[in-house]
Amino acid sequence: MKTSKSTRFLPLLLLLLISACSTKTEMVGFARAIRIPEHTCIKQFNETICEPERCQHQCTKREPFGVGKCNGNMCVCSYYCKLPPM
């Protein structure tokens, strides 16, 4: 049984489009996660009790892309800084 080239071409094209779109979104997610160690600044806030949600909120309020994590009773905020710390 012969199949025309167009009937074989359409599923292949669809598969190619889907794989290209998924690769592009994965790369965007990967690019957001990359941080240059030399350009990472850290601020610490002393808390009586460090709550992870509050720490993250406090960090993003001060630095738009900051990441807050609790370390004991300290809230440690790491964020991207244009000039590396000296």
BELKAJO-V282401 format. One record per residue. N is the residue number from 0. SS is DSSP state (~ for helix, > for strand, _ for the rest). OMEGA is omega in whole degrees, 0 to 359 (* if undefined). D_FIRST is the distance of its C-alpha to the first C-alpha in Angstrom with 2 decimals. Layout:
N_SS_OMEGA_D_FIRST / N_SS_OMEGA_D_FIRST
//
This chain:
0___181_0.00 / 1___173_3.77 / 2___181_6.62 / 3___181_10.01 / 4_~_182_12.86 / 5_~_179_14.93 / 6_~_175_12.94 / 7_~_184_13.17 / 8_~_184_16.68 / 9_~_178_18.28 / 10_~_178_18.17 / 11_~_178_19.34 / 12_~_179_22.07 / 13_~_178_23.17 / 14_~_179_23.49 / 15_~_179_25.45 / 16_~_180_27.74 / 17_~_181_28.51 / 18_~_179_29.37 / 19_~_180_31.51 / 20_~_181_33.43 / 21_~_178_34.13 / 22_~_180_35.31 / 23_~_180_37.59 / 24_~_177_39.23 / 25_~_180_39.75 / 26_~_178_41.44 / 27_~_177_43.70 / 28_~_179_44.77 / 29_~_182_45.39 / 30_~_179_47.42 / 31_~_184_49.66 / 32_~_182_50.45 / 33___175_51.58 / 34___177_55.35 / 35___184_57.43 / 36_~_181_60.13 / 37_~_183_62.78 / 38_~_177_62.34 / 39_>_177_62.63 / 40_>_182_65.89 / 41_>_171_67.30 / 42_>_179_69.74 / 43_>_178_71.34 / 44_>_179_72.88 / 45_>_180_75.32 / 46___173_74.68 / 47___173_76.67 / 48___181_73.44 / 49___176_70.16 / 50___185_67.41 / 51_~_181_63.91 / 52_~_180_62.90 / 53_~_179_66.21 / 54_~_179_66.07 / 55_~_180_62.60 / 56_~_180_63.79 / 57_~_181_66.99 / 58_~_181_65.11 / 59_~_177_62.58 / 60_~_181_65.48 / 61_~_180_67.22 / 62___187_64.22 / 63___182_61.01 / 64___180_58.59 / 65___178_61.00 / 66_>_181_60.15 / 67_>_177_62.92 / 68_>_178_63.37 / 69_>_174_66.32 / 70_>_187_68.28 / 71___176_71.12 / 72___178_73.02 / 73_>_172_71.78 / 74_>_182_68.95 / 75_>_182_67.31 / 76_>_176_65.47 / 77_>_184_63.31 / 78_>_179_62.00 / 79_>_174_60.94 / 80___184_63.91 / 81___178_63.69 / 82___179_66.49 / 83___178_66.48 / 84___180_69.48 / 85___*_72.29
//
